[in-house]
Amino acid sequence: MLEQFPPSDAVAFAAAAERHGFSGTMATDPFQPWLPRLGQASHVWSVLGAVGAATRGDLGPGVTTPTFRMHPAVVAQASATLASMYPGRHWLGIGSGEAINEHVVGAYWPEPPDRIARMFEAVELIKKLFAGSIAGRDVRHAGPSFKMESTRLWTMPKTAPEIYIATAGPVTARRAGRVADGLITQSGPSERLEVLLARFADGARDGGRDAATMPRVLQLHLSWAETDEEAMRNALAEWPIAGMRFGRGDIRSPFELEQLARTVRPEDFAGRMVVSADPDQHRAEIQRHLDLGFDRIYLHNVGRNQLEWLEVFGREVLPGLRP
C-alpha cells in the first residue's frame, strides 16, 4: 500500500516478501492516502520500476484508472515500458476509479455506469495501441470519452502485458471475461465471490475462451500482529475502511474519510477482514479463497509491522496452503 509507506520502504518490503516465499507484488495507485495519518502517496509507476529491479516475481498496479487523471495512451506507455524492462513479469490492472484519487484534475465526476463505460473504452484503446505497436503500425481512436491521434508506442515488448479488470459487480465481471485477460476483486462472502467468478466464466465463454486458463486475482486485506489486541489497534488506526459498510467511491478528501473512520468499531470488521494473532486463522481465510477458484492472492497486512508479518507468514502460513 503506497498510501502507508515511503517508496523506498515499499521497495524494500517487496524484496523482503520475496525472500520469505512470496512470488509477486501488487502496488496501489494513489494520488492521496485514504487517511491523513497514513501519510504517503507515491507514483506507482516509479515505484514498480524499482520493485522490478529488486525482485524477480510478477508486478503490476492494482489497480490504475486510465480515465481521469491519466489518458489511456499514457497508461499504455507506462505499462509497455515496464513490460519491456521486465519481460514476462508485468501485468496491467485497470479499474473504474474512486474520486479521492481521480477528482484532483478537476473533471466532472460521473456516476458508476459512466465510469465503467469509460473504463471499458480505455481498455479498448490500450489493447488497440498495444496490438498496433507490436505490429509496427500507427493506430488512432475516436470514442465517446477518448480521442487519440495516429500514433504507436515506440518502446513496446514483443508480447503485450496482460490486462486484468477490477470489479466487485457480476455484470462488469461478465463483460471483463469477454474483453480482458483476467479478473481482480477483493475478498468477501463466498456466495458473492462464487457469483462473480461464474459471471466472469460466462463472459470468457462468450468470447470463446476458457476462464480456467485466465488469472483470477484476489486482494486480501488482513491484520496480523503478535497479539489480538495489537492486531485490532492496527486495524482501527491504519485500515478502518475495512469496517465501513458503505461505498467510498465518491469521497474526495482524506480528511472527510477521517471523520467517517471515527465511527468504526472493532465489531465492524467481523466477516470483512480477519483481525488475529493466530496464523492458522489467516491461513484458513486464504485457503477459503483458493478453494473458491482464485489462483493468485495478494496479501495486505494493514499494520506497520511488515517485516515481522512477512517472516511469520513465510514460515507458518504459506507452506500450509493448497493450490
Protein Blocks (a to p, Z undefined) as FASTA:
>chain_A
ZZlpcfklmmmmmmmmmmnopabdcddddfbdfblklopacdfklmmmmmmmmmmbdcdd
dddddflmpcfklmmmmmmmmmmmmghkaccdddebjfklmmmnopacddfklmmmmmmm
mmmmmmmmmmmmmnopacddddfkbccdddddfbdcfbdcddddddfbfklmmmmmmmmm
bdcdddddfklmmmmmmmmmmmmmmnopafklpccdddddddddfbfklmmmmmmmmmmm
lmpccdfklpcbfklmmmmmmmpcfklmgokaccdfbfklmmmmmmmmmmnopabdcddd
fbfklmlmmmmmmmmmmmmpcZZ
